[in-house]
Structures are given as structure tokens and as C-alpha cells.
Amino acid sequence: MCGIVGILGQEEAAPRLVEALKGLEYRGYDSAGVATLEAGRIARRRAPGKIKALEATLAGAPLSGFTGIGHTRWATHGAPTEDNAHPHATEHVAIVHNGIIENFRVLREELIAQGRTMTSATDSEVIAHLITVAIDRGLKPREAVMATIERLRGAFAIACLFEGEDDLLIGARKGSPLVVGLGDGENYLGSDALAVAPFTHRVIYLEEGDMAELSRSRVQVFDAGGHRVERPVTIFQGGAAAVEKGNHRHFMQKEIYEQSETTARTIARYVDAERLQIAMPEIEALDLKTATSALLIGCGTAYYAGMVGEYWLERIARLPVETDLASEFRYRDAVLTPGQVAVFISQSGETADTLAALRHCKAGGLATLGVVNVPQSAIWREAAGVVPTLAGPEIGVASTKAFTAQLCALAALAVAAGRARGAIDVAEEKRLCARLLETPRLIAEALRQEPQIAAIAQELSHARDVLYLGRGQNYPLALEGALKLKEISYIHAEGYAAGELKHGPIALIDEATPVVVCAPHDALFEKSLSNMEEVAARGGRIILISDEAGHEAAGSTAASRIVAPACDPLVAPIVYAIAIQLLAYHTAVLKGTDVDQPRNLAKSVTVE
């Protein structure tokens, strides 16, 4: 969850470390810190809070030195204080760490018994002390790091800085991502390619268990067995500009508005616009024709994307589907059967629970497919096939453009599966492809409703509780809408299948509880309207998201109207996502919360 960076440079490291950390702050923002070598000795500056607090500290007490490491923290063990902020240091080494060391208590007690003094409440500090103990035994830095990581149980990515070693950085990963950036007379470490994007576009994605030893002139990579290996160099296309807000107030707002482009890019990857057919060579490794069922697995917003995909795959491809929360999948002892296909949905491609579920399914002999946004991430590399979602870097913690890109990819997958299984004919494939190609235009239309949505958010911002309702494939949209509101406005919200209203949730309805209803004028609209009438009869105020036909049919039942463009049921969840995102966004702005970096959250959840 945390962000780490290391620099072996030709100029002062501290300002560059801070610059890189700003591109990683979406990973965590409870505290931040940097360490450099000043005349060969380790010097640190740390601060609780966001990176601007670290900048203030550095303004009063600058750091020199051309070699350094930096960290922005999402707190797991220990409160967000200066003592618990990274880098952690001893007399020999400073380290930054992303992950969780599960056996740190045992290691901590052992180290204290040896006379080591701990100054933090974190699990990470034991890493620095273990390396120091190994160096005191006479081991070289790489040997000391190797000996240390052999004792660590859990998930980690680390970067290490050594006293007296101005031309050395060591990084290692197990379970958490780490990349090497290649420069001209400089080299870098980072949690992801965005961390090193201000300095280089050439990166090496370290594989599970890898260790990298960096100098300014060379990079050596060693696998989990300690053997020297070559890893490919990849050109990262995102660039530093991807983490700029431009003229937008927040990254989230920028990313909402990018969705006409990002959905167009993703759809164009899989839809042959000339022939109106799906072109998805990425799924050739899967035998969709004979597949007996599919598992769709993800966390949070990705899980809700999978729920929408379940409706599409069952309806279009006649393929039985089960959608699972990745965090629960392994622990319910799911029955894996021959012929199942497992699809793993993740923006980062590094989500710990989703990655663990992938490995579980691979061990069970299932065909695996990743639906992933970040190239060369762990799920990208480990799944048998990968369907990229071409949303580009997403900085706002609350997912927007990544969600709609996932939906586009899953819709294309459903159509491809439908053709492979003979569930739809050529004419229906052409029709569905034509509808998918309309999506970017429909999103642009949906964005024009922002002024009306901002006005409705005025009412929502005063609520303590909000209900979201939807039927069919719009039920996951209700869940996603509630999640968005919770994430960034801190208003309690719940999403329900509209048909379940009478089975308990209707008890919550009163004049102070807004009810947001996602209800296109489709085959289920009349049933949704009945649910709205039930709410209205009990004094509930309805915010209806529907097309013009739906609003006309609803009459005066809804207190507030958000008009969505009329669209085919296939693309309705993609288009309606815009309204629920904007509603949450403007509510959060009115409440004055930190929209891009909501409290207690991080963008990439790389620990269980």
C-alpha cells in the first residue's frame, strides 16, 4: 500500500525523492520521509501527514547527498507519527518498506534480546536491524539483505541505503511490487513505473522473489535462489504528465472526464469497427467454447465490475458465472472443477487478495485470465492470458475510469464468449459491437449533466445515510454508487437490489434518507417504479437516474432527476457509472473532504 523510491543520481537526491513521492502519494499519505547519504553517513527527515509536511521539514532542515530513498506511508502497524514514519535506520542501513512482516513480533523480541533498541511501533523497523546484525557478522550488503529476507514472512518490497556506500542501492520484493528505473549515469527503484517516470521511461519489472543491486553504472538482478538473471527492459508509456491534474480541481474530476477517451481506447482494442466483430487474441489460451463455468474475482470496485460482467456473460454467452470477493475466495474452500475459467479483475494488478486467488486457481489447474490496467504488474505476468484495460494511470484513490474500462473489457469478453459458444450469431455480434462503439459518445452526453448533478449534491451533502437501489445489472451500480459516496464523502451509504427493499431495508426509509435509484427504461423499469412508489409512500426522497422515457414514466415519483442518455442495456452500466461518480464527487467537494486522498484509504492494496 505504501510508496517507495530510491535514487542513485548525479544531483541532490532529496528534492527528486520528494518529486517522485508526489507521484506515489495515492498509495498512502499517513506520513512521509527521505534518507540520503551526507558524506557517507545516513541522514533522515520524516514527518507525519502528507508530503507537504515533509516538504516543510526539508525547507527548515535540507538534506544534501546524491544517493537516497523515500517513502510515503499507509499505516498498518503503529500510528502515523514521526517515529513510525519511514525510512527506518540503524548505524549501518536505512530502509523503506511496503508490505506487512507477519512474524515481526518474534523477530523484534529476538533483536531486543540481542541488545538492539527499537524506536518505532512498526513491523518494518526489524528489517533494518536484521540487516545491521548481518553486516556486523561480516556479510556484504547484498549478502546481508539476502540473509534478512530469508527470515521474513509476509509480503514486502524494500529499498536499502547503506552507510559509506554512495554508489549502492539494493531492492527486493516478495508479494509487493518493485521496479528498477534505468537512467543515463543514474539508476532508480520505485513501487511502480510512476515513481520513476519523472526521471526515465526505461524500467525493469522485478519478478516475485527478485533482488536488485544497483550502482550508477549497472543493475544486477538475482532470483529467489540467488542466481543472476536477466529481466526484460520495458518502455513505460505513461509519463510524468499522467500524474498532473491539468485544469481540473481534483484528479478524480479529471479522471471522470477522461472516460470518453479511455473507454474509446479500451473498446477500440477489442472491437473491429470496420467488421463489427470482436478481436480478442488475448483470450486464445482460454477454451471458452467448452468452458463449463466462469469465476469472476476482484475486490471493491473491481468486484462490482465482475458482478456486472456476470450478468453479461450469462445473458450473452450462456456461461454460468460466479462472482467472488477475492478476500473471501480462498477461505471458503471453493470447489474448483475442470473446465472452469477464472477471471481476475484488478486496476493495479498487484491487489494482494486477488493475486493470492489467482495463484490458488492456477494451483487447482484452472485456466486464468487477468483484466488489468497496469502493464507488467503481477497479475498481468502470472495469469495465462491478460485483457488490458487501457485507462492509463489512475491517481484518485476512488476508482472511476478504471471501473468503466473494466466494464468495457468485460462486455467485449462476453460478446467474444457468446460467439465462441454459439450463443449469439453474427448479426447479434455486429449489433452488440455497434452498441459498444457508441459508448464514448454516450459518456460525453452523460457528462453534460454535471451542473444538474452538482445541484442535487447540495441535498445529498446534508444526509447522514443514503440508500442506492438497482435491479438486474444495475444492482452492482447501486453497490458501486454507495461505495463511491462512502469513500470520498464519509456519508454512510448502502446499495441494495431493489427487489430486496421489502425484506428489511425499507425500515430505514424516512424523510431524511435520500434514495438514489439507477433505473434505465428497460424491461425491469416497471418493477423498479413499484419500488420507488414504496419509498415515496413512506416519505423518502428519490433521486432517479434514468433516461427521458424513464423520467416520463416515473412522473412526480422522483424528487430529483438525473437524465442519462438513452442507450442499449449492454452499455447502460458503463454510461450510468458517470452519474454516480459525479454525484459522489460533488457531494464530497461540498463537504470539504480530501477527494483524491480520502482518509484511511490507499490506491493499491498490496497487503491482506
Phi and psi in degrees as a GROMACS rama.xvg file:
@    title "Ramachandran Plot"
@    xaxis  label "Phi"
@    yaxis  label "Psi"
@TYPE xy
-74.5941  167.245  CYS-2
-115.456  134.661  GLY-3
-128.673  151.85  ILE-4
-150.709  148.778  VAL-5
-139.848  146.03  GLY-6
-135.117  128.388  ILE-7
-109.592  98.3068  LEU-8
-120.452  -175.36  GLY-9
-110.244  4.42457  GLN-10
-145.643  174.229  GLU-11
-56.0386  132.465  GLU-12
-80.6103  -36.3514  ALA-13
-55.8181  -49.9903  ALA-14
-62.0209  -34.8084  PRO-15
-72.1055  -36.235  ARG-16
-61.7858  -43.8648  LEU-17
-62.4008  -42.4273  VAL-18
-58.5892  -45.6945  GLU-19
-65.5734  -39.0007  ALA-20
-63.9256  -30.723  LEU-21
-61.6706  -34.1167  LYS-22
-75.2577  -9.22583  GLY-23
-111.326  -0.0911068  LEU-24
-63.9607  -22.9232  GLU-25
-62.8603  -17.8531  TYR-26
-80.1928  -14.5758  ARG-27
162.94  145.623  GLY-28
-150.212  36.0757  TYR-29
-82.564  -30.8551  ASP-30
-162.585  169.2  SER-31
-152.083  156.732  ALA-32
-167.282  162.192  GLY-33
-138.286  155.475  VAL-34
-136.751  139.993  ALA-35
-132.888  169.201  THR-36
-97.5938  114.851  LEU-37
-106.773  110.031  GLU-38
53.49  39.7412  ALA-39
84.2753  -7.09685  GLY-40
-105.882  146.576  ARG-41
-74.9479  127.59  ILE-42
-127.683  138.66  ALA-43
-127.453  152.558  ARG-44
-137.518  128.583  ARG-45
-137.382  156.734  ARG-46
-156.513  136.75  ALA-47
-70.5804  153.753  PRO-48
95.07  -163.325  GLY-49
-82.1046  176.118  LYS-50
-61.7245  -28.7337  ILE-51
-61.5606  -29.0662  LYS-52
-68.9356  -39.4309  ALA-53
-64.2938  -41.0053  LEU-54
-58.8109  -40.4229  GLU-55
-64.3894  -40.686  ALA-56
-62.1799  -44.2119  THR-57
-68.1732  -30.962  LEU-58
-63.5393  -35.8183  ALA-59
-84.4035  -24.773  GLY-60
-144.309  80.1212  ALA-61
-63.7809  159.94  PRO-62
-115.702  137.55  LEU-63
-99.3692  -174.055  SER-64
103.16  143.076  GLY-65
-99.8877  -4.68847  PHE-66
-121.073  130.837  THR-67
-166.223  169.07  GLY-68
-133.071  155.337  ILE-69
-143.956  163.996  GLY-70
-154.624  138.097  HIS-71
-122.277  131.649  THR-72
-109.129  138.586  ARG-73
-109.069  113.175  TRP-74
-68.5003  129.609  ALA-75
-114.619  -62.4246  THR-76
-107.525  114.289  HIS-77
96.4807  141.97  GLY-78
-66.5194  161.166  ALA-79
-77.5542  78.1769  PRO-80
-115.004  171.008  THR-81
-64.3183  -41.7655  GLU-82
-61.0858  -33.6146  ASP-83
-88.4165  -6.98313  ASN-84
-72.8211  147.7  ALA-85
-86.682  159.997  HIS-86
-72.9672  148.045  PRO-87
-93.7767  142.634  HIS-88
-141.762  152.08  ALA-89
-124.502  -167.145  THR-90
-68.4361  -17.2286  GLU-91
-115.257  -27.2943  HIS-92
-147.117  148.546  VAL-93
-122.297  140.862  ALA-94
-133.67  152.569  ILE-95
-123.252  147.391  VAL-96
-142.164  136.282  HIS-97
-119.676  122.003  ASN-98
137.98  -162.883  GLY-99
-136.285  128.86  ILE-100
-95.1569  106.017  ILE-101
-69.6455  -31.6338  GLU-102
-100.866  26.1992  ASN-103
-66.5805  -30.474  PHE-104
-63.9698  -44.3012  ARG-105
-61.7877  -45.4439  VAL-106
-65.011  -38.6359  LEU-107
-63.3231  -46.0578  ARG-108
-61.6888  -40.7128  GLU-109
-61.0526  -45.4841  GLU-110
-66.4862  -40.8523  LEU-111
-63.2246  -39.8253  ILE-112
-62.1538  -26.6428  ALA-113
-84.062  -1.59532  GLN-114
97.7946  4.74565  GLY-115
-75.2521  143.744  ARG-116
-106.973  123.348  THR-117
-95.2688  137.415  MET-118
-115.502  2.13904  THR-119
-134.109  171.928  SER-120
-102.172  12.411  ALA-121
-85.8523  161.83  THR-122
-78.1393  -23.6482  ASP-123
-70.9103  -32.453  SER-124
-59.8051  -29.607  GLU-125
-62.1391  -27.1406  VAL-126
-62.4296  -47.4563  ILE-127
-60.7993  -41.1565  ALA-128
-70.3562  -39.3831  HIS-129
-62.4955  -41.527  LEU-130
-63.9371  -40.9192  ILE-131
-62.3716  -44.8921  THR-132
-58.8396  -41.7194  VAL-133
-65.5723  -39.7809  ALA-134
-65.1442  -40.3465  ILE-135
-61.7693  -25.3393  ASP-136
-79.7448  -4.09338  ARG-137
103.98  4.46155  GLY-138
-76.8666  146.657  LEU-139
-71.4999  161.35  LYS-140
-51.7932  -48.4641  PRO-141
-64.4205  -40.5367  ARG-142
-63.4044  -38.547  GLU-143
-66.4909  -41.3599  ALA-144
-66.1292  -42.9573  VAL-145
-59.4346  -45.5116  MET-146
-63.5081  -34.0304  ALA-147
-71.122  -49.3038  THR-148
-67.4898  -22.3194  ILE-149
-65.8924  -20.6486  GLU-150
-96.7891  -7.90184  ARG-151
-88.9183  132.88  LEU-152
-114.844  126.08  ARG-153
136.397  -157.181  GLY-154
-114.075  138.031  ALA-155
-159.927  150.874  PHE-156
-130.955  131.935  ALA-157
-131.446  152.522  ILE-158
-129.076  135.878  ALA-159
-124.926  136.209  CYS-160
-118.906  135.793  LEU-161
-119.407  136.695  PHE-162
-58.4934  133.262  GLU-163
76.7283  2.86666  GLY-164
-118.487  78.2665  GLU-165
-70.8379  -18.1917  ASP-166
-113.545  41.5201  ASP-167
-149.443  130.828  LEU-168
-134.854  143.334  LEU-169
-125.735  133.73  ILE-170
-126.239  152.207  GLY-171
-150.846  151.627  ALA-172
-140.141  144.053  ARG-173
-152.771  106.128  LYS-174
87.8555  -23.2785  GLY-175
-118.68  148.409  SER-176
-76.2721  153.396  PRO-177
-157.81  137.336  LEU-178
-126.145  155.931  VAL-179
-107.014  131.873  VAL-180
-103.386  135.063  GLY-181
-106.659  119.79  LEU-182
-115.803  -167.571  GLY-183
-101.994  98.7146  ASP-184
73.4131  12.1459  GLY-185
-142.092  153.427  GLU-186
-143.809  160.34  ASN-187
-143.02  158.03  TYR-188
-123.176  149.367  LEU-189
-162.87  157.093  GLY-190
-62.0588  -34.142  SER-191
-153.01  178.157  ASP-192
-64.2099  -28.7086  ALA-193
-62.1596  -30.2517  LEU-194
-63.578  -35.6979  ALA-195
-102.29  -1.4806  VAL-196
-57.2057  -31.7945  ALA-197
-65.0455  -15.138  PRO-198
-116.558  -27.9923  PHE-199
-160.452  156.905  THR-200
-108.16  -1.72138  HIS-201
-98.2576  117.734  ARG-202
-132.811  154.461  VAL-203
-116.847  121.935  ILE-204
-86.5193  112.079  TYR-205
-68.5635  141.481  LEU-206
-92.342  166.986  GLU-207
-53.1633  127.543  GLU-208
85.6605  -2.47323  GLY-209
-72.9846  151.643  ASP-210
-127.362  140.25  MET-211
-122.231  131.848  ALA-212
-110.282  117.815  GLU-213
-113.174  135.775  LEU-214
-121.34  -177.95  SER-215
-72.0911  -22.289  ARG-216
-104.933  -14.4296  SER-217
-155.69  160.49  ARG-218
-128.715  128.494  VAL-219
-117.927  131.611  GLN-220
-113.942  136.409  VAL-221
-123.694  138.387  PHE-222
-81.6641  -177.504  ASP-223
-60.2117  -24.8978  ALA-224
-86.5474  0.668142  GLY-225
84.7219  9.21032  GLY-226
-88.283  140.028  HIS-227
-65.8464  129.268  ARG-228
-135.646  160.123  VAL-229
-105.865  129.431  GLU-230
-114.319  141.669  ARG-231
-66.5673  149.597  PRO-232
-91.2183  129.568  VAL-233
-115.549  141.501  THR-234
-91.8302  115.402  ILE-235
-82.3172  125.852  PHE-236
-94.2003  -11.3535  GLN-237
-64.2908  -48.1476  GLY-238
75.7348  159.561  GLY-239
-64.8742  -27.7929  ALA-240
-61.5855  -22.5032  ALA-241
-65.2583  -19.1422  ALA-242
-106.107  25.9439  VAL-243
-107.066  141.597  GLU-244
-78.9412  -17.1801  LYS-245
65.1128  -133.901  GLY-246
-90.1106  4.62122  ASN-247
-88.0455  152.307  HIS-248
-70.6077  -36.3103  ARG-249
-136.817  157.037  HIS-250
-59.5907  -39.022  PHE-251
-60.0746  -44.138  MET-252
-61.8717  -44.9477  GLN-253
-57.3595  -45.2745  LYS-254
-71.7736  -30.3784  GLU-255
-61.9469  -44.5464  ILE-256
-74.194  -18.2587  TYR-257
-76.5114  -7.41538  GLU-258
-70.1307  -24.2867  GLN-259
-60.5754  -40.7508  SER-260
-75.455  -44.9883  GLU-261
-70.9866  -36.1992  THR-262
-68.7234  -37.6067  THR-263
-61.2002  -41.3926  ALA-264
-65.8448  -43.3229  ARG-265
-68.9152  -44.1356  THR-266
-63.7489  -41.7195  ILE-267
-61.6636  -27.7711  ALA-268
-65.7256  -31.0485  ARG-269
-117.969  -9.54308  TYR-270
-115.602  119.846  VAL-271
-77.2585  103.582  ASP-272
-66.7319  -27.8227  ALA-273
-75.2086  -46.6758  GLU-274
-90.6936  -10.7224  ARG-275
52.8354  57.3835  LEU-276
-145.518  158.258  GLN-277
-79.8076  134.298  ILE-278
-123.131  99.4433  ALA-279
-131.768  72.5799  MET-280
-62.8035  -18.3678  PRO-281
-63.0013  -20.8711  GLU-282
-102.383  11.633  ILE-283
-61.4256  -25.8845  GLU-284
-71.9217  -14.5371  ALA-285
-98.3637  135.773  LEU-286
-94.5329  78.866  ASP-287
-68.4202  -25.3446  LEU-288
-62.585  -39.9744  LYS-289
-106.325  2.1395  THR-290
-57.0933  137.086  ALA-291
-85.6745  -30.1921  THR-292
-168.427  172.447  SER-293
-133.159  146.615  ALA-294
-109.247  130.336  LEU-295
-113.906  120.703  LEU-296
-129.077  132.323  ILE-297
-168.602  -179.315  GLY-298
-125.719  145.672  CYS-299
58.1022  -130.637  GLY-300
-57.9917  -38.166  THR-301
-62.7289  -35.3569  ALA-302
-63.6966  -42.2472  TYR-303
-66.5052  -35.2567  TYR-304
-60.6981  -40.9328  ALA-305
-62.3978  -36.7345  GLY-306
-62.7117  -40.9608  MET-307
-63.3704  -44.5699  VAL-308
-57.9051  -32.9752  GLY-309
-60.0847  -46.0855  GLU-310
-59.7345  -44.67  TYR-311
-65.1792  -47.9184  TRP-312
-65.4372  -37.6037  LEU-313
-72.665  -39.3866  GLU-314
-76.0749  -44.5415  ARG-315
-86.0295  -41.9331  ILE-316
-101.7  -7.39333  ALA-317
53.77  40.4873  ARG-318
-108.447  119.381  LEU-319
-60.4261  135.131  PRO-320
-132.721  143.504  VAL-321
-127.592  123.606  GLU-322
-97.1555  132.086  THR-323
-127.36  143.787  ASP-324
-73.3015  124.927  LEU-325
-59.8365  -34.5753  ALA-326
-68.701  -17.1424  SER-327
-108.548  -18.4518  GLU-328
-56.5458  -49.954  PHE-329
-68.7141  -28.5478  ARG-330
-87.6402  -9.93272  TYR-331
-93.4114  4.55546  ARG-332
55.3069  53.7186  ASP-333
-60.9036  144.549  ALA-334
-82.6831  117.432  VAL-335
-99.8257  128.598  LEU-336
-124.868  151.097  THR-337
-58.0484  140.071  PRO-338
94.8491  -10.3526  GLY-339
-74.3407  147.061  GLN-340
-115.741  131.838  VAL-341
-113.045  125.372  ALA-342
-115.604  128.27  VAL-343
-116.225  122.167  PHE-344
-110.28  124.267  ILE-345
-158.378  130.722  SER-346
-63.9221  -54.9825  GLN-347
-75.5885  -27.0658  SER-348
73.9222  7.32405  GLY-349
-125.033  4.78836  GLU-350
-57.0565  120.973  THR-351
-59.3736  -47.1116  ALA-352
-66.1541  -39.0577  ASP-353
-68.4449  -40.1901  THR-354
-64.4181  -41.0113  LEU-355
-64.4124  -38.8885  ALA-356
-64.4235  -39.4691  ALA-357
-58.319  -47.9535  LEU-358
-65.5875  -35.0524  ARG-359
-62.8693  -44.5634  HIS-360
-68.9415  -38.0784  CYS-361
-61.8845  -43.0676  LYS-362
-63.1728  -27.5093  ALA-363
-85.096  3.08913  GLY-364
84.2877  13.2147  GLY-365
-82.8902  149.015  LEU-366
-70.8162  136.584  ALA-367
-124.693  146.485  THR-368
-140.721  130.813  LEU-369
-99.5599  134.898  GLY-370
-110.363  100.165  VAL-371
-135.532  144.872  VAL-372
-96.8477  -31.6763  ASN-373
-95.3612  115.434  VAL-374
-61.1629  142.981  PRO-375
64.1796  16.8526  GLN-376
-71.8658  173.831  SER-377
-61.6406  -45.9033  ALA-378
-65.6684  -39.1836  ILE-379
-54.4848  -45.8896  TRP-380
-78.4745  -33.6011  ARG-381
-90.9927  -24.4086  GLU-382
-70.0995  150.349  ALA-383
-63.6348  -33.6361  ALA-384
-138.403  160.905  GLY-385
-139.393  135.536  VAL-386
-109.738  101.762  VAL-387
-67.0675  140.139  PRO-388
-103.993  116.022  THR-389
-92.0568  55.4483  LEU-390
-83.2098  -17.2686  ALA-391
76.296  175.636  GLY-392
-58.6659  131.186  PRO-393
-112.6  116.382  GLU-394
-96.3015  -41.0751  ILE-395
-56.4017  133.854  GLY-396
-63.5549  -40.0135  VAL-397
-76.1732  117.213  ALA-398
-70.975  135.391  SER-399
-130.215  -73.4388  THR-400
-68.1186  -28.5667  LYS-401
-66.5539  -37.0929  ALA-402
-62.8323  -49.8261  PHE-403
-68.5259  -31.2284  THR-404
-67.2411  -39.092  ALA-405
-60.5925  -42.5361  GLN-406
-63.1546  -41.6835  LEU-407
-60.4819  -44.8811  CYS-408
-64.89  -40.9457  ALA-409
-69.1649  -35.8817  LEU-410
-63.3027  -44.415  ALA-411
-62.5915  -40.0492  ALA-412
-61.7529  -41.097  LEU-413
-63.3117  -41.6824  ALA-414
-66.7129  -42.8807  VAL-415
-60.4298  -43.0075  ALA-416
-66.1679  -37.7741  ALA-417
-60.6185  -42.0456  GLY-418
-69.5712  -42.2583  ARG-419
-62.2496  -34.5103  ALA-420
-92.5347  -1.79275  ARG-421
72.8165  16.5036  GLY-422
-78.5268  -23.0073  ALA-423
-130.186  153.82  ILE-424
-97.2268  -177.963  ASP-425
-60.3619  -41.4434  VAL-426
-62.7444  -41.646  ALA-427
-69.5958  -37.4278  GLU-428
-59.1788  -45.0888  GLU-429
-61.3517  -42.0002  LYS-430
-62.9368  -46.5332  ARG-431
-66.2842  -39.5595  LEU-432
-62.4748  -40.806  CYS-433
-62.0384  -38.8308  ALA-434
-67.7119  -41.0711  ARG-435
-60.4586  -40.2796  LEU-436
-66.0507  -18.4193  LEU-437
-80.3637  -13.4711  GLU-438
-57.1162  -48.6508  THR-439
-56.9891  -40.4156  PRO-440
-64.1016  -42.9352  ARG-441
-64.4866  -36.8033  LEU-442
-64.1704  -42.2216  ILE-443
-58.6318  -40.3759  ALA-444
-64.3952  -43.0443  GLU-445
-62.056  -35.1782  ALA-446
-65.2117  -24.477  LEU-447
-68.0884  -13.6414  ARG-448
-82.1279  2.03745  GLN-449
-54.5861  -44.6919  GLU-450
-58.295  -42.2717  PRO-451
-66.1361  -39.8731  GLN-452
-66.4563  -40.125  ILE-453
-60.7146  -37.2493  ALA-454
-67.3562  -41.5238  ALA-455
-65.6141  -33.0883  ILE-456
-60.8165  -25.1527  ALA-457
-56.0979  -46.3209  GLN-458
-66.1471  -44.3405  GLU-459
-63.7985  -32.7653  LEU-460
-65.2575  -17.2499  SER-461
-94.8242  -2.82521  HIS-462
-80.2986  150.245  ALA-463
-94.4735  -30.7763  ARG-464
-138.174  143.534  ASP-465
-136.998  137.863  VAL-466
-107.273  140.953  LEU-467
-117.453  133.547  TYR-468
-125.715  145.284  LEU-469
-160.931  156.032  GLY-470
-117.868  152.6  ARG-471
58.318  -136.119  GLY-472
-68.1155  -8.54577  GLN-473
-88.7725  -9.5118  ASN-474
-61.2429  -48.1872  TYR-475
-58.4738  -31.217  PRO-476
-64.2966  -36.9979  LEU-477
-63.4393  -41.8281  ALA-478
-63.1782  -44.2212  LEU-479
-65.7108  -40.4621  GLU-480
-60.9357  -43.3612  GLY-481
-64.0978  -40.9829  ALA-482
-61.7477  -45.3686  LEU-483
-58.9032  -44.2817  LYS-484
-64.8881  -43.6997  LEU-485
-60.9295  -46.0007  LYS-486
-58.4587  -46.1658  GLU-487
-111.228  -18.7583  ILE-488
-105.833  -16.2337  SER-489
66.4566  21.6074  TYR-490
-88.6691  133.43  ILE-491
-66.7222  127.603  HIS-492
-143.449  147.389  ALA-493
-134.351  139.792  GLU-494
-103.225  136.948  GLY-495
-134.943  149.085  TYR-496
-65.7861  126.574  ALA-497
-56.3757  -33.9115  ALA-498
-67.4067  -15.8576  GLY-499
-88.0306  -2.57809  GLU-500
-54.1389  -43.4054  LEU-501
-73.4009  -11.2752  LYS-502
-96.5685  31.2816  HIS-503
139.354  -56.6746  GLY-504
-59.8924  -24.3178  PRO-505
-61.4934  -19.757  ILE-506
-64.0675  -20.9764  ALA-507
-83.8473  -11.727  LEU-508
-72.7451  125.802  ILE-509
-153.974  -176.735  ASP-510
-64.8737  -19.1616  GLU-511
-96.8197  2.50524  ALA-512
-113.448  99.8543  THR-513
-63.6276  146.435  PRO-514
-124.643  114.693  VAL-515
-94.5754  124.536  VAL-516
-116.92  121.021  VAL-517
-94.6979  107.462  CYS-518
-148.724  84.7219  ALA-519
-61.0896  156.307  PRO-520
-78.7892  77.2862  HIS-521
-120.074  -164.253  ASP-522
-63.6291  -19.4636  ALA-523
-102.009  3.49064  LEU-524
-61.6858  -42.2855  PHE-525
-60.1284  -38.3842  GLU-526
-67.428  -39.6576  LYS-527
-62.6531  -38.462  SER-528
-62.7823  -38.656  LEU-529
-59.9572  -41.4114  SER-530
-64.2475  -39.3953  ASN-531
-62.965  -39.6857  MET-532
-61.4835  -38.8295  GLU-533
-62.6874  -39.0938  GLU-534
-67.5108  -48.3132  VAL-535
-60.9443  -36.1646  ALA-536
-64.4371  -19.6994  ALA-537
-107.143  16.851  ARG-538
84.8466  3.61792  GLY-539
-71.2177  142.246  GLY-540
-95.3122  119.481  ARG-541
-97.7824  130.463  ILE-542
-106.721  108.728  ILE-543
-99.68  123.046  LEU-544
-101.407  109.409  ILE-545
-157.694  173.591  SER-546
-84.6454  178.581  ASP-547
-59.5697  -40.4206  GLU-548
-62.9371  -39.0156  ALA-549
-65.7124  -43.5036  GLY-550
-64.6568  -38.8834  HIS-551
-63.0263  -43.3358  GLU-552
-66.7579  -34.0787  ALA-553
-74.248  -22.4866  ALA-554
59.0772  -126.765  GLY-555
-95.0058  9.54878  SER-556
-61.4093  -40.7427  THR-557
-86.3768  136.989  ALA-558
-78.5683  -31.1396  ALA-559
-134.599  145.915  SER-560
-119.672  130.826  ARG-561
-118.204  116.262  ILE-562
-92.2756  118.37  VAL-563
-99.7548  151.656  ALA-564
-67.3288  145.206  PRO-565
-63.952  135.045  ALA-566
-154.592  162.924  CYS-567
-65.4411  145.273  ASP-568
-53.8488  -30.2663  PRO-569
-57.1241  -43.5767  LEU-570
-100.357  -3.58249  VAL-571
-54.4784  -45.0744  ALA-572
-60.8689  -33.1543  PRO-573
-68.2942  -45.616  ILE-574
-70.5167  -42.7119  VAL-575
-69.5179  -20.6392  TYR-576
-59.2365  -31.2601  ALA-577
-60.8548  -45.4949  ILE-578
-63.7626  -43.8614  ALA-579
-68.9583  -31.5385  ILE-580
-67.3237  -47.4355  GLN-581
-64.7217  -37.1727  LEU-582
-63.3907  -45.5532  LEU-583
-64.6173  -42.5561  ALA-584
-59.7411  -51.8363  TYR-585
-69.9644  -30.7687  HIS-586
-63.4602  -44.2147  THR-587
-64.3733  -41.193  ALA-588
-59.9587  -44.5224  VAL-589
-64.0292  -33.7572  LEU-590
-80.3791  -10.2825  LYS-591
76.37  23.9218  GLY-592
-81.3389  168.677  THR-593
-83.476  95.708  ASP-594
-61.2924  -46.9268  VAL-595
-77.1546  -26.8062  ASP-596
-131.558  67.2901  GLN-597
-62.9287  152.67  PRO-598
-60.5055  144.704  ARG-599
69.9656  3.25105  ASN-600
-112.705  164.888  LEU-601
-145.714  157.374  ALA-602
-70.2133  -47.8531  LYS-603
-113.196  116.213  SER-604
-95.3002  94.8222  VAL-605
-102.477  14.0462  THR-606
-129.427  155.127  VAL-607
